[in-house]
Each structure stands twice: as C-alpha cells, then as structure tokens.
Amino acid sequence: MPTDKLDLVSKLTKEERILQNHSLNCISPDDAKYGNTSTKLKKYLSAAAEWKTCAYVQKILLETRVEFSQAEQINLDEVNRALGMFNPLNAALIEGADPKDGGTKHDQLAVIEEIGRFVSSETKALLHPGTTSYDILDTARSYLFRGSWGEVIRPEITNALEKLCNLSERSIDILQVGRTHLQDTSPVLFGSMIAGYAARIAERLEKCDASFEDLRGKVSGIVGTGASIDMVIGENKSLEFEEAVLEKLRLKPDYTATQIVQKERVADVGHNLTVMMHILGDFANDMRLLYSSGIGEVTSRDNAERLGGSSADATKNNPINYENIAGTVSIVESGMRVLYEMIQTDLQRDLRGSKQARYQPHAMMAETYESFVRFNRVLKQLSLNEDTIAKNLEPVRRNPSEAMVAILRGERLVHPEYGVGHDFVKEMGIVARREGRPLLRIALEDSDFARLYDKLPYSKKQILEGRLENYVGSSKEKAKLNLKYVRGVIGD
C-alpha cells in the first residue's frame, strides 16, 4: 500500500487532531478505543453531563421553592439564564483550585459558585435549600442513568431484537444438527434457536426497564430526616417538597435514604445488565463455534470478503466481533463487585461509596452499549452456509439414534436379547458405526425390530429413514410464541 495513503493524521482538522490525541491519552477504553461508539452516552455518563445535571437539579429545587412561595420568579429567571452559560469545565476548575484562589475542593459547592457567577447574590443564597451534596448528586445520577437507558442503550438493544426476529423468520425452516456436549444429536430449527435467544434478551430488557424505572432520588438533607429542609421551606413541608422536586425529574423518593440514596436499586440495574450480557455472550459464543473451521455453518460477509483477521495468517476469517462480545461479559460482571460494596455504608454515610460511584454502573452501561452496537453491526453481515448446515446434518440423518430411542420408548419395546429400546439402539449403533452403514438398515436385520417396524405409523418410519424435518416437535410453534413476545416487548 502506498505510504501516502497511510498518512491519515494529515487528513484531520486541527480540532479533530486534538480530540484524537486526547482519546489516545485516556486510560479507559470506553474513551481511548471505543470513544466514537460511546459518543451518544457522553450526554448522560460523562463528567460534563454530571456537572450540568447537578446544576439542573439546583434549578429544579429553586423552581419548586417558587411554587412553595419561598422564592420569586425573578430568581428562577436568573438561574434559567445562568444554566445557558454554565460551564462544566469552569466548575471542575473551581472545585480543584486552591481555596485562597476561590477554589472549593467540593463538587456541589463548585456548582453553586459557577451558577453564582451569573446570578445575583440574593438568588445565589436561595440555592441548595437545606440540601446536602448527595441530595443533588445521587438524584442527578439516577436521572442520568435512566435517561441513558431509555434514550441510548435500550434503542440499540431493541434494534438488535428486531434483527434477531427477522433472522429467525427467514431461517425458521432451516434444519440444523443439534449439539449437546459438543456432540451431534437430533436436529433443531435454526430460526427457533434464534427466536429463543431473542426472547431471553427481551425478557431481560423488561427487567432492565423495571430496574431503571425504579431508580430513586432524595431531597432530605444531611442525615435523611428532612429537618434541614423544614428549616428552609417551612415546618413539616420537607416530605411534600421532596416529592414535588422529584416528580419534576420523574423520580420516586427513597424514603429509606440517609445522607445517600440506598444503592440496592443500582445493584438491580447492574445485575440485570450483567445477566443480559451473559445471554448475549452465550449467543456470541455459539456463533463463534458455528463459525469455526470444524463446523463452518455461519460466517460474516464482510470478514469473508476482507480476510486477514490474523496478523500471521493473511487468509483467516476470524469471528472477531463475536469474540469481543463474549470477552466483554466478564468485564461487565466485574462491576457487580463494586455495586454490591456500594450497598454498605457506615451509619448515615462514608466516602467509600463516593469513590466507587465514580466508576459503576457507568462502565457497565458503556460496555453493554458498545457490545450491542457491535452486535448490530455483525448481525447485518451474518450469513448462513446452508449447504454446510445440510451436509453437517447428514450423519444424523443416517444415524437418528435419539429419535429411534424415543420411538421405541413410545412403542414400549423390550427386546428379548438387548432389553429396553435404549439398549437395543446402543448395540445397533455400535455396529452401524463400525460398518459405516445407516442405523435403520442395521436395525432391520434384527427380526424383532423388523416386525415392530412394519407396524409403525408412516410418519415414524419416515423419521427413522432420515426424514428429520418431521422430528422437530413443537419447535416452530414455540418460535412463533417467542417472536410474538419479543415483538410485543419492542413495540412492533
């Protein structure tokens, strides 16, 4: 390849170059390697989003004070204008600056100082009305987490479910060898297998919906009693005030809150994301196996056309996206250790949870989102090698041993020499494998089986002759039920 084509830096604008260099210096892969993928999430999960939302919560608090006749509309108008000028970077610098230079060494005080640059001292004094920093921060995070789920992550998952439904419907009649313990056995419908995975993900989607919807906020002061709110808003008004503020943010109050919102509901979010990722990882690993040289039943069209997935073997067609997805599962799961620890706090609050909450569930959400973005890309390119699928099924057609066992059990066979049907089929199978002949042909050489076979219904004879299309039970009906459920979840 000509070297001038590889000088890609020269093709960037100055701003793009600065941003790309910044990404390369980031520690988290969510920014450094997958920054472009994570762009939509930055509106909700970035530090800038958190600063802006904390300022927004202060505005909601003041708006509610106006409704409680504890502030004037003119004060609220000032803060509304200030939010348009609020600079997250400046707030961050205020927090980090030396106190003698106006620094706060405290994030929520920095929010107030940044808003205070654009409002009167009278309005500034109305901010943070008896609240503590975690009234603001925990509430802001619940608001942001739910927004990122509903606006960014969930649509990516429903997009994947739509693709899985379409794939299932296209492949519902493709008969594929079933595999247990990685050994070939009676067939499955490829489309039914896909529908099963779609239904499993959809079920977890509903559980994620419920857990994100159940995230809580608080406006109850330093130890959660609401006493400080009463001192500002009016005696016995704290509960009503809290409910009014949180209703504007579509959050329920956490009545068990101390200085912090309790974290078991955040753990529920993490748990459901983790289980969803395990299901996605299970699917990805199945595709990885079907992609393998020994099976070769699926491929990705773009990889097959491009090749070179290996730096050593220029013609390998590696299942890189499925492997990336499967590898992400443990990364998401590792966040649960942090979320479980966040449930613990010394009495009303300590700083352990503050540190932990800077990392999770943000990273779990980002990695889940990245995996579904990748999954949607690879589903577009998924190609079924139907000739290979049919070829791999041929040995089972010649040796339908599990089907024969089931049929003989239904006929209550007790062979005079070999005993029950299972044992008879085992003995016939050994001979069939040794001689390389079809199982039915070997079995028919036994007079007792031959007499039973003559009396079998035509449908059962067809199955034993290798017509395994007739041996899929209620698989198609189950697939249709699963697809109906999935489409109901995603709103089709």
N, C-alpha and C positions, 0 to 999 in steps of 0.2 A: 504494500500500500504506500503511495507517495507520502512523504513525511509532512508536506504542507497541509494535507488533509487532516492530519492529526494535531495541528496547532489550533485546538478548539478554544483556548483561552483568548486568543486574539479576536475571536468572533463574539465575545461577550462585551456588553456595555460596561462602563465603569461601575455602575451600581450593581449589575449582575456579578461582576468580578468580586466586589466587596462582599456580597451576600454569600457567594460560593466559597470564598476563603473563610468567612465566618463559620459556615457549616463544617468545613474541614477541621476547624479548631474546636468543634463541640465534642463533648465526651459522650453524650447519649446518642446511640444510633438512630433514635427517632428524629433527631435533628441532623446528625452528621451524614448518615447513609440514606435515611428514608424521609428526609426533610420535605421533599416535594410531595410525597404521599401524605404527610401529616399536615399539609397546609390548612386544610379545612378545619382541623381540630384546634389550630392555634387560636382561633376565635374564642375557644372555650377553655383550653387546658394550658395555655401559656401563662407566663408570669404577667405579661401585659394585660391579658384578659382578666386575671385575678385582681390586679390593681384597679382596672376600670370598673369591675363589678363591685368591688368594695366601695368605690365612690358612688356607684349607682344605689347601693343599699343605703348609704347615708342620705341620698336624695329621697328614697322611699320613706325613711324614718322621718325626715322633715316634712314630707308631703302628708304623712299621717298625723304629725303634730299639728299641722294646719287644720286638719279635719277635727282634731280634738281641742281646737281653739287654744293651742299652746304655741302657735307661731302664726305669722302673717303671710299672705300670698306673695307679698313683695320679697320676703325672704326666700321663698321657694323659687320665685322667678330668678333670683340671683344665682341660686345653685343650679338651676336648669341651664343657665347661660354658662356657668363655670364648667359644667360637665363637657361642654363642647370644646373647652380649652384645656381640660385636664390632660396632663402629660404623664403617662406611666413611667417614662424614663426619669423625669424630674422627681417624681415621687420616690422612685428607687434611690436616686442620688441623695434626696433629703434623708431617707432612712439611714443611709450609710455614712453621711457626713458627720464630722466631729460636732458635738453639741455646741461648742463655742462658735461654730460657723453656721449654726441654725439646724444642725442635724438632730434627728430624733432617736436614732437607734431603736426604732419601733415602727413596724409597718403601718398600723392603723393611725398612729399619730402623724405619720408622714402623709397619709391620705388626707387627713384633716388640714394639714399645713398646705398641701398642694391645692385643695379646694379653696382654702383661705386666701390664696394669692389673688383670687378673682371675685371675692365677695367682701362685703363689709364686715367689720369686727362684730357687729351685732348679729349678723347671720351666722358667722363662724361660731359664735358662742352657743348657737342653737343646735349645732351638730353633736352627734354622739350622746344622745339624751339618756344618761344613766346606764348606757350600754357598756359592755366590755368588748375587748378586741375580738373575742371568738363569737360574740353575737353577730359580728359583721362577717368574719372570715368563714366560719362554719356555714352560715346561711348563704354566703356568696358561692361557696364551693358546691353546696347542694344544688343551687340554682344552675351553676355552670355544668355540673355533671349531667344533670337531667337534660339540659339544652344540647350538650354534645351527643348524648344518646339519641334523642329524638330528631335532631337536625342533621347529624352527620353519620353516626355509626349505624343506627337502625336502617336508614335507607340503603346503605351498602349491603347489609345482610338481606333485606327483602329483595334487592336486586339479584343476589345470589340464589335466593329461594325461587325466584321467578325462572331463572335459568335452569335450575335443577328440575323444576316442574316440566319445563319444555323438553329438556333432555329425556326425562322419564317417559313422557308421552311419545316421543319419537322412537324410543328403544323398548317399548313395552312388550313387543313380541320377539325380541332377540333372546334366544335361549343360550344361556351361558353355563358352563360347568360350575357346579357348586363346589366350594372348597372348605373343608373343616380340618384343622390341624395342618393346613397347607397341603392336604391330600385331596385329590379329585373325588367327588361323590355326585349324588343326584343333582339335577340342574336347577337353576334359578332363572327368573326373568331379569335381565339386566335392568330394565326400566323399573321393575319392582324394587330392586335393591336401591336404586337412586331415590325412588319415592320414599323409602324407609329413612334414608339419611335426611332427606328434606323435612320429613315430619319430625324427626328428632331435633333438628336445628330449630324448626318453627316452635316446637314446644318450649325450648329453652328461651326463644325470643319472647314468648309470652311471659315467662318467669322474669326475664330481664325487664320487660315493660313494667311489671308489678313492682320490682325492687327499685328501679329508678324513680318510679312514681311515688314510692314511699319514703324517699329521702326527706329529711326534716330540716327545719331551721329553728332558731331560737332568738328571742329578744327578751331576756330575763335577767340580765345583769351578771355580776361577777361570780356569784355562787348559785345562780339559778332561781333565787327566791322571788325575783321581781321587785324587791324592796327599793332598789335604786331607781327603777322605772317609776314606781309610785311617787318618789320624791320629786320627779321632774314632770310627769304627765298628770299626776293627781292621785290622791289616795284611792286605793282599790281599783285603779284603772289599768294596772300593768298587764293583766291577763287579756283584757279586751284590746289593749294597744298591741300586744304581741300578735294576736290573731289577725288584727286589721293589717299590720305590716306584712305578715307572711302571706296573707291572702293575695296581696298585690303581686307577690312573687310566685304564686301558685304552689306554696309550700305549706305543709301542716306543721304545727308546733310540736317540738319534742318536750312533752311535759315531764320527762324523766331527766332532762338536761340539768347539769350542774353549771360549771363555767363553760362547758363544752356540750355540743350535741353528741349524744352517745353514738358509738361507731358500729354497733351491730348491723345497722341497716346498710352501711357502706360495705361491711363484710358480706352481706347478702348480694349486693351488686357484684362484688368480686367473685363470689362463689359461682353465681350464675354465668358470668363471663368465662370463668375457668372451665366449667362443665361444657359450655358451648364450644370452647376452643378444643376440648378433648374430643368432642364429636367431630368437629371439623378436621382435627388431626387424624382421627380414625379413618375418615373418608380419604384424606390425603395419602395416608399410608397404604390404604387399599389400592388407590390409583397408582401409587409408586410400585406396588407389587405387580399389578396388571401391566404396567409399563415395562417391567423387567424383560431382559433378553429371553429368559426361560418361558415367559408367558406371552408377552407381546400383544395383548388384546386391545390396548389403548395406546395412543400417542398424542403429542401436541403438534399440530400442523406447523406452527412457527419454528419449533425446535427441530422438527424433521427437515424443514427446508434450510434452516441455518446451519445445523450441526455444530461441531466444535464446542460442545458443552464442557469438554475436558481440555485442560491446557496441555495434556500429554497426548491424548488420542484425538486427532482432529475430526474423526467421523463419529464419535459417540453422541448419542441422542439422550442426554441425561434428563431425568424428571426433576429439574432444579426447583421449580415453583412448589411442587408437592412436598419436596424435602424441606424447603424453607418453612412452609406452613406447619409441617409436622414438628420441626425443630422449635417453633415458636411456642408450642403448647407449654413446655416446662418453664419457659420464661414468664408467661402469663401466670401460671400456677405459683411461681415463686413469690409473687406479690401477696398471696394469701397469708404468708407468714407475717408480713408487715401488718396487714389488715386485722388479723387476729390479735396481734400485740396492741393495736390501737384501741381495742375494747378496754384494755387495762388502764387505769389511772389511779394515782394516789389521791384518795379522797375526792376533792372537787376538781383538781386539775394538777398536772405537772407538765414539764416540757418534752417528755419522751414522745407523746403523740404529735406535738407540733413539728418535731423533726421528721417523724415517719410520714406525716400527711403531706409533706412536700414531694414525696415520691409516688405514693399509691393512693387511690387507684389510677392516677393519671397514666402511668406507664402501662398498666394492664389494659386500659382502654385504648391507648395508642397502638399497642401491639395487636390487639384484637382487630382493630380497624384496618391496620396495614395488612393483616392476613386475609381479610375479606376483600380488600382491594385487589390483592394478588390473586385470590381465588376467582374473582370475577374475570380477571384477565385470562387466566388459564382455562376457565370454562368455555370462553369464546373459541378457544383453539382445540378443545378436546375432540379427538377423532377416534371412532371405534373401528378396529380392524376386524370387520365381520367375518372375513374368510378365516382368519386365525381363530376367532371365537368358535366358529363352526368346527374347525379342524381339532381344536383342543377338546371339543365335546365328543368327538368320535370314539375315543376309548371307552367312555362311559356308555355310549350307545351300544357298543359291543359287549359291555360288561355291566349291565344295570343291576348290580348286586343288591343295593339298598332297596330298590323298587321290588326286586324279586323276594327279598325277605319280607317286605310289607305285605305283598300279595299272598305269600304263603302263610303269613300270620292270619290274614283275613280268611284264608281257607282252612285254618286250623290243622295244617299238615303235621303229622307225626310220622316221619319216615321209619320204616322197620329197621333199617340199619344205622342211619345217621341221627335219628331223633327229630327234634323240632326243626322248623324251616330254616332258622338262622344257621344251625349246624350243617344242614344239608347244603345250603348255598355256600358256606365256607369251604366245604370239601369240593364242590363243583368248581368254585372259583380258583382253588389251588391247581386243579387240573387244567382249567381254561388258561390260566396264566402260564403254566409250564408248556402247554402245547401251542399257545398262541392262537387259540380258536375262540369264537364267540361263546359266552357263558350259556346262552339258551341252547346252543347246539350240544354242548356237553351234557347239560341237564336232561335234554330229551332222550339221551341214550340210557337214562335210568327209567325203567318201565313204570315204577310207581309214580314218578313225576309226570311221565308221558300221559298216563291215564288221567291224572288230575288236570293236566294242561288241556286235554281235549274238552274238558267240561267248563273251562274258564270262559267268561264273557269275552266277546271280541275286543272290547276296549282294553282289558287287561293283557290279552295276548299281544296287542299292538305295542304296549309299553315294554313287555319282555322282549319283543322283536326289535326294540331300539327306537320306537316312536315316542321319544321322551317329551315331545310337545304336549302329550296327554298326561304328563306326570308333573304338573305344576300346581295342582290343588287349587286353592282359592287365592293364589298369589296375585293374579290380575285384579281381583275384586279388592283385595287389601291395598294394592297400589292405588286404585281409584279412590278408596276411602282416605288414604293418606294424602293424596293430591288435593282432594276436596278440603281436607282440614288445613293444609298449607295455604291454599289459595284464600281460604277464609281468614287466616291469620294475617296475610299480607294485603288483604283488602281487594283481591281480584273478584 
